[in-house]
Amino acid sequence: MRCKECGEIAQDRNLRYCENCGAKMPTPPPGAVRRTSPGVAAPQTTGRVRSTAAARAVPARDEAEDTDPGLRAVHSGDVDEHTDPGRSASPPYDGPVWLAHVPGHSPSVAGVGLLAVGLVLSILPFFAGVGPFWSLMVFVGGWLVTARELRAAGEKHPLVDWVPPALLHPAVPAVYAAVTAGLAIRMLGIGLTPLLWLGGAGLLGHDQYRKVYVGEEGVGRFFEPRQLLRGMAPVALGGVALCLVALFLTWTPVKGTRYSGSAPVPQAPPQLRVVDAPRPSSDSVYSFFDESYDTGWDLSFSITLEMLLLAVLAFIALRPEIPRPEWTRFVPLGVVVLGIVWTLVNGGLAMGPLLFLTGLAAVGFTMVYRAFTRAE
């Protein structure tokens, strides 16, 4: 068919308007394909015998294609591009590029991934770790947070789909973010592992703050951080900070030679004289079974005591109108007593234990004042 206005040749004889200029196309000649039903078009015949290939049915065109002169023909490749029945019909992702391949496109899942890499590296002897117990806590908590994020994003995975909803309470990611922040403080240092822990804890804290902390239903409605700056609370805040700094210092005095006695005398001919030289203190072979510690973090139960001290700050930050039993005001004093006993058992006459006891004294003084006075 040729347009009478512009001379454009149309490939489809059923076009009512020209694709080039929009003018009305001439009436198709007899024998052209005509419309017989909304879904199928059948050929017109003049009584002559036609081949089967020429008489096959032709898909009907959309009504918008018949009425809109500016609509172009759609290629079959364009139609089949997004019609795969096995592909989900979810909208395309338009968020940050670095989250494009993260499950659920969640920063929290990315943070859990960084923490998982840090846990795997801690298996090697030359990478620091947080111990078996807290490694297990980080693994279980990260699994629950990942399940909650995937469920919120509408994604399914066989490893997390069976998690019961009772374990996906908003308090779980809130506590997990706080615990990972405390563990990141313990892992402060120079190297790859501290960067992984800081990155993972930072992503978790930033993402979960806007998801489970703020808002009318967030856990932030139970806390008021400004209370840490009122009254005697700054004394406890400074005491906890001093205790955390003290854990990075030396707790056991390092002597010039850690071992008494002399080096083993090797067997030699009588003509040779063996000098009885002292063994160097840095001998890795003989210092393998040395039980002394350099810093407070190397002592057992140090991370647990750190978490208890941070929990004391959270207790101080609780809003006054939050109902609580009367006996809970003495719980921080129990933490202080436990810290004093732990320091006396594991510490020595070094800078670390002395500063730790000073911080505990500041925390204890504040909690005694708050426990036996009603002015809060």
Stockholm file with secondary structure:
# STOCKHOLM 1.0

chainA/1-376         MRCKECGEIAQDRNLRYCENCGAKMPTPPPGAVRRTSPGVAAPQTTGRVRSTAAARAVPARDEAEDTDPGLRAVHSGDVDEHTDPGRSASPPYDGPVWLAHVPGHSPSVAGVGLLAVGLVLSILPFFAGVGPFWSLMVFVGGWLVTARELRAAGEKHPLVDWVPPALLHPAVPAVYAAVTAGLAIRMLGIGLTPLLWLGGAGLLGHDQYRKVYVGEEGVGRFFEPRQLLRGMAPVALGGVALCLVALFLTWTPVKGTRYSGSAPVPQAPPQLRVVDAPRPSSDSVYSFFDESYDTGWDLSFSITLEMLLLAVLAFIALRPEIPRPEWTRFVPLGVVVLGIVWTLVNGGLAMGPLLFLTGLAAVGFTMVYRAFTRAE
#=GR chainA/1-376 SS CBCTTTCCBCSCTTCSBCTTTCCBCCCCCTTSEEECSSSEEEECCCSSCCCTTTTSCEECCCHHHHHCTTCCCCCHHHHHTTCCTTSCCCCCCCSCGGGTTSGGGCHHHHHHHHHHHHHHHTTSTTSCCCHHHHHHHHHHHHHHHHHHHHHHHTCCCTTTTTCCGGGGCTHHHHHHHHHHHHHHHHTCSSSHHHHHHHHHHHHHHHHHIIIIISSTTSGGGGBCGGGGGSTTHHHHHHHHHHHHHHTTSBCSCCCSCSSCSCCCCCCCCTTSCCCCCCCCTTCTTTTTTCCCCSBGGGSTTHHHHHHHHHHHHHHHTBCTTSCCCGGGGGHHHHHHHHHHHHHHHHCCSSHHHHHHHHHHHHHHHHHHHHHSCCCC
#=GC SS_cons         CBCTTTCCBCSCTTCSBCTTTCCBCCCCCTTSEEECSSSEEEECCCSSCCCTTTTSCEECCCHHHHHCTTCCCCCHHHHHTTCCTTSCCCCCCCSCGGGTTSGGGCHHHHHHHHHHHHHHHTTSTTSCCCHHHHHHHHHHHHHHHHHHHHHHHTCCCTTTTTCCGGGGCTHHHHHHHHHHHHHHHHTCSSSHHHHHHHHHHHHHHHHHIIIIISSTTSGGGGBCGGGGGSTTHHHHHHHHHHHHHHTTSBCSCCCSCSSCSCCCCCCCCTTSCCCCCCCCTTCTTTTTTCCCCSBGGGSTTHHHHHHHHHHHHHHHTBCTTSCCCGGGGGHHHHHHHHHHHHHHHHCCSSHHHHHHHHHHHHHHHHHHHHHSCCCC
//
